[in-house]
Amino acid sequence: MTKEVMAVYAAILFAAIVAMAVTGWRRRISSQVAKFSQPLEALEYFGELIASANGFYVATTEAANHLERIAAYGLGIRGEAQILVFNEGLLIVRKGERPLALDRAQIDSVSTNQAVIDRVVEADGLITVNWTQDTHKLSTHLRAVDSTGRAALLEAISKITTREASK
């Protein structure tokens, strides 16, 4: 009888912890939805394809705090992605999730990084794209599969960001 009672208590405790985690995640999404509108899923005008690479969408975070994951609008889910840089912006086609499109006017800067939230890679292994959505500063972190693709993406994103700043 004691083992059965302990098993029931453990199951109830586990269910309570899962319910608190789900409630916290939903509360986080609600507060983030109130801060900014849904990002684009496609660019209005793509222009010429400058660079593309297969890789991973790692996370979108607050620009000032790379430990604060953005969960709203499906941005909290990590996964495989195809990263496309066009004259008019950046398109991240994520496997199993909504695409994320950043118009070049939204992109503030691009840099490399080694760590974000729960992901640590080799030095300069992550591409960090800093952008603005409704005056809210965000950073999207990407990982290209190979170093050649990473270099091409960095150069292309820098090019469209620089071109926008020079207008």
Buried (B, 14 or more C-beta within 10 A) or exposed (E): EEEEEEEEEEEEEEEEEEEEEEEEEEEBBEEBEEBBEEBBEEBEEBEEEBBBBEBBBBBBBBBEEBEBBBBBBBBBEBEBBBBBBBBBBBBBBBEEBBBBBBBBBBBBBBBEBEEBBEBEBEEBBBBBBBBBBEEBEBBBBBBBEEEEBBBBBBEBBBBBBEEBEEE
